Amino acid sequence: MPKINVYLPDDLAEAVKQSGVPVSAVCQRALEQAVRRVTAIREAALADLDDRPTGALAHFAPRTRAVLKLAGASARDAGAPRTGTEHLLGAMLKEGTNLALHVLRAMEVEPEQVARDLSRRQAEVQATAPPDSDPRQLDGPAANALELAVTEATALGHNYIGCEHLLLGLAVEPDGVAGQVLRALGADPKPVRRTITAALAGYVHLRAESGQGRPTAASASAPPELAGVLRAELEPLTRRIARLEEHLGLTLED
């Protein structure tokens, strides 16, 4: 049986050793769950979102499912052969209420500028749909971006896929138009990941103070009444996380 090495920070490795947690069994179960979710995404059509989602799609937050449906409609209206990353990012901007947009603004990347740059790039790469095209299906980069969104959410310890995870998946994916636009504006994977971590930390704190508890798949995006306060919380939290990473010699990618 092939082996996969898992590297842990020293303090976590010591804690695992002392607790006697069965690392192999835990890792195997987590990997099995992640593989099932990623496989379901690759095999799913956007039309499946019209029904009650199951499998991996069941973990997608309502706003994320709304974005995916908007993306499919946009690809169809544009006569695109498949739904691409450009349609996913455009739909996220169009949806207008998701946490990903607050993350971008906290990074001083204005969604309006993203929309303008995305529109220019879409005009450059517009392709004629072949006879076997199906805009309900994701193209290669878009499928990869969704898979990355799932793996990023799993790595962050989240049991739902929000628009913030989709934003990170788009930023990480190397070939799609969306990632190229985001990175050109400064939304590189590492700062996006750090800002999402800070945003959710601040959001959990705000929800705890308001008695709402932890965010779930149904409520993962910041409600409008908390958006202003959340944005004010992001900058100091991001700085604190960056200082902690520097002190420990770690990054959130490790």
C-alpha positions as CSV (number, residue, x, y, z in Angstrom):
1,M,0.0,0.0,0.0
2,P,1.5,3.4,-1.0
3,K,2.3,5.8,1.8
4,I,1.5,9.5,2.0
5,N,3.6,11.6,4.3
6,V,1.8,14.2,6.4
7,Y,3.9,17.0,7.9
8,L,2.6,18.7,11.1
9,P,3.9,21.7,13.0
10,D,6.1,20.6,15.9
11,D,3.6,21.6,18.6
12,L,0.7,19.8,16.9
13,A,2.9,16.7,16.3
14,E,3.8,16.6,20.0
15,A,0.2,17.0,21.0
16,V,-0.9,14.2,18.7
17,K,1.9,12.0,20.0
18,Q,0.8,12.6,23.6
19,S,-2.9,12.2,22.9
20,G,-2.4,8.9,21.0
21,V,-4.8,10.0,18.2
22,P,-4.8,7.4,15.4
23,V,-3.4,9.7,12.7
24,S,-3.5,7.2,9.9
25,A,-7.2,6.4,10.4
26,V,-8.1,10.1,10.8
27,C,-6.2,11.1,7.7
28,Q,-7.7,8.3,5.7
29,R,-11.2,9.3,6.6
30,A,-10.6,12.9,5.9
31,L,-9.0,12.1,2.5
32,E,-11.9,9.8,1.6
33,Q,-14.4,12.5,2.4
34,A,-12.5,15.1,0.4
35,V,-12.1,12.8,-2.6
36,R,-15.8,12.1,-2.6
37,R,-16.7,15.8,-2.5
38,V,-14.2,16.7,-5.3
39,T,-15.4,13.8,-7.5
40,A,-19.0,14.8,-7.1
41,I,-18.2,18.4,-8.1
42,R,-16.4,17.2,-11.3
43,E,-19.3,15.0,-12.3
44,A,-22.1,17.4,-11.5
45,A,-23.8,19.6,-14.0
46,L,-24.9,23.1,-13.0
47,A,-28.5,22.0,-13.8
48,D,-28.3,19.7,-10.8
49,L,-28.5,22.9,-8.7
50,D,-32.2,23.2,-9.7
51,D,-32.9,20.1,-7.5
52,R,-32.2,19.6,-3.9
53,P,-28.4,19.3,-3.9
54,T,-26.8,16.2,-2.6
55,G,-23.2,14.9,-2.0
56,A,-20.6,17.6,-2.4
57,L,-23.1,20.2,-3.6
58,A,-25.0,19.9,-0.4
59,H,-22.1,21.6,1.3
60,F,-22.4,24.7,-0.9
61,A,-23.9,27.6,0.9
62,P,-27.1,29.1,-0.7
63,R,-25.3,32.2,-2.0
64,T,-22.6,29.9,-3.6
65,R,-25.3,27.9,-5.3
66,A,-27.0,31.1,-6.5
67,V,-23.6,32.2,-8.0
68,L,-23.2,28.9,-9.8
69,K,-26.7,29.2,-11.3
70,L,-26.0,32.7,-12.4
71,A,-22.7,31.7,-13.9
72,G,-24.5,29.0,-16.0
73,A,-27.1,31.4,-17.2
74,S,-24.4,33.9,-18.1
75,A,-22.5,31.3,-20.1
76,R,-25.6,30.3,-21.9
77,D,-26.6,33.9,-22.7
78,A,-23.1,34.6,-24.0
79,G,-23.1,31.5,-26.2
80,A,-20.1,30.1,-24.4
81,P,-19.2,26.4,-25.0
82,R,-18.9,25.8,-21.2
83,T,-19.2,27.7,-18.0
84,G,-15.7,29.2,-17.3
85,T,-14.0,30.9,-14.4
86,E,-14.9,34.2,-16.0
87,H,-18.6,33.4,-15.6
88,L,-18.1,32.2,-12.0
89,L,-16.3,35.4,-11.0
90,G,-18.8,37.6,-13.0
91,A,-21.7,35.8,-11.2
92,M,-20.1,36.4,-7.8
93,L,-19.9,40.1,-8.6
94,K,-23.5,40.2,-9.9
95,E,-24.9,38.4,-6.8
96,G,-23.6,41.3,-4.8
97,T,-24.2,40.2,-1.2
98,N,-21.5,37.6,-0.6
99,L,-18.6,37.7,1.8
100,A,-16.1,37.3,-1.1
101,L,-16.9,40.9,-2.1
102,H,-16.1,42.2,1.5
103,V,-12.8,40.2,1.3
104,L,-11.9,41.9,-2.0
105,R,-12.7,45.4,-0.6
106,A,-10.7,44.7,2.6
107,M,-7.7,44.0,0.2
108,E,-8.4,47.3,-1.5
109,V,-9.5,45.5,-4.7
110,E,-12.8,47.1,-5.7
111,P,-15.3,44.7,-7.3
112,E,-16.2,47.4,-9.8
113,Q,-12.6,47.4,-11.1
114,V,-12.7,43.6,-11.2
115,A,-15.8,43.7,-13.3
116,R,-14.3,46.1,-15.8
117,D,-11.1,44.1,-16.2
118,L,-13.1,40.9,-16.4
119,S,-15.3,42.4,-19.2
120,R,-12.2,43.4,-21.2
121,R,-10.7,39.9,-20.9
122,Q,-13.9,38.2,-21.8
123,A,-14.1,40.2,-25.0
124,E,-10.6,39.1,-25.8
125,V,-11.1,35.4,-25.3
126,Q,-14.7,35.1,-26.6
127,A,-15.0,31.8,-28.4
128,T,-17.6,30.4,-30.8
129,A,-19.5,27.5,-29.2
130,P,-18.9,24.2,-31.0
131,P,-21.9,21.9,-31.8
132,D,-21.4,19.7,-28.7
133,S,-21.2,22.7,-26.3
134,D,-23.2,22.6,-23.0
135,P,-23.0,25.7,-20.9
136,R,-24.5,23.7,-18.0
137,Q,-21.1,22.0,-17.7
138,L,-17.9,23.5,-16.3
139,D,-14.9,23.9,-18.5
140,G,-11.5,22.5,-17.2
141,P,-10.3,25.6,-15.3
142,A,-13.8,26.2,-13.7
143,A,-14.0,22.6,-12.5
144,N,-10.5,22.9,-11.1
145,A,-11.4,26.2,-9.3
146,L,-14.4,24.5,-7.7
147,E,-12.3,21.6,-6.6
148,L,-9.7,24.0,-5.2
149,A,-12.6,25.8,-3.3
150,V,-13.5,22.5,-1.7
151,T,-9.9,21.6,-0.7
152,E,-9.3,25.2,0.6
153,A,-12.5,25.0,2.7
154,T,-11.4,21.6,4.1
155,A,-7.9,22.9,4.8
156,L,-9.4,25.8,6.7
157,G,-11.6,23.4,8.8
158,H,-14.9,24.6,7.3
159,N,-17.8,22.3,6.7
160,Y,-19.4,24.4,4.0
161,I,-18.3,26.0,0.7
162,G,-19.0,29.7,0.7
163,C,-18.3,32.4,-1.9
164,E,-15.1,33.3,0.0
165,H,-13.8,29.7,-0.7
166,L,-14.8,30.1,-4.3
167,L,-12.9,33.3,-4.5
168,L,-9.9,31.6,-3.2
169,G,-10.3,28.7,-5.6
170,L,-10.5,31.1,-8.5
171,A,-7.4,33.0,-7.2
172,V,-5.4,29.8,-6.9
173,E,-6.4,28.2,-10.2
174,P,-3.6,29.1,-12.7
175,D,-5.2,28.9,-16.1
176,G,-8.6,30.6,-16.0
177,V,-9.4,34.2,-16.9
178,A,-10.8,34.9,-13.4
179,G,-7.5,34.0,-11.7
180,Q,-5.5,36.1,-14.1
181,V,-7.7,39.1,-13.5
182,L,-7.7,38.7,-9.7
183,R,-3.9,38.2,-9.5
184,A,-3.3,41.2,-11.7
185,L,-5.2,43.4,-9.3
186,G,-3.3,42.0,-6.3
187,A,-5.7,39.3,-5.1
188,D,-3.0,36.6,-4.9
189,P,-3.8,33.4,-3.1
190,K,-1.8,34.0,0.0
191,P,-3.3,37.4,0.9
192,V,-6.8,36.2,-0.1
193,R,-6.4,33.2,2.2
194,R,-5.1,35.4,5.0
195,T,-8.0,37.9,4.6
196,I,-10.6,35.2,4.6
197,T,-9.2,33.8,7.8
198,A,-9.3,37.2,9.4
199,A,-12.8,38.0,8.0
200,L,-14.3,34.8,9.4
201,A,-12.5,35.2,12.7
202,G,-14.0,38.6,13.0
203,Y,-17.4,37.4,11.9
204,V,-17.5,34.6,14.4
205,H,-16.6,37.1,17.1
206,L,-19.4,39.5,16.0
207,R,-21.9,36.6,15.9
208,A,-20.9,35.5,19.3
209,E,-21.4,39.0,20.7
210,S,-24.8,39.2,19.1
211,G,-25.8,35.7,20.3
212,Q,-26.1,34.1,16.9
213,G,-23.4,31.5,17.3
214,R,-21.0,30.1,14.7
215,P,-21.7,30.6,11.0
216,T,-23.1,27.6,9.1
217,A,-23.6,26.8,5.4
218,A,-26.9,28.7,5.5
219,S,-25.5,31.8,7.1
220,A,-21.8,31.9,6.1
221,S,-22.0,35.3,4.3
222,A,-22.0,38.5,6.3
223,P,-25.4,40.1,6.6
224,P,-25.6,43.7,5.5
225,E,-26.0,45.1,9.0
226,L,-22.7,43.5,10.0
227,A,-20.8,44.3,6.9
228,G,-19.5,47.7,8.0
229,V,-18.3,46.5,11.3
230,L,-16.8,43.4,9.8
231,R,-14.8,45.5,7.3
232,A,-13.4,47.6,10.2
233,E,-12.4,44.4,12.0
234,L,-10.5,42.9,9.0
235,E,-7.4,45.1,8.9
236,P,-6.2,44.6,12.5
237,L,-7.0,40.9,12.4
238,T,-5.1,40.5,9.1
239,R,-2.1,42.3,10.6
240,R,-2.2,40.1,13.7
241,I,-2.3,36.9,11.6
242,A,0.6,38.2,9.5
243,R,2.7,38.9,12.6
244,L,1.9,35.5,14.1
245,E,2.9,33.8,10.9
246,E,6.2,35.8,10.8
247,H,6.9,35.0,14.5
248,L,6.2,31.2,14.0
249,G,8.0,31.1,10.6
250,L,4.8,29.7,9.1
251,T,2.3,30.7,6.4
252,L,-1.3,29.7,6.0
253,E,-0.2,27.8,2.9
254,D,2.0,25.4,5.1
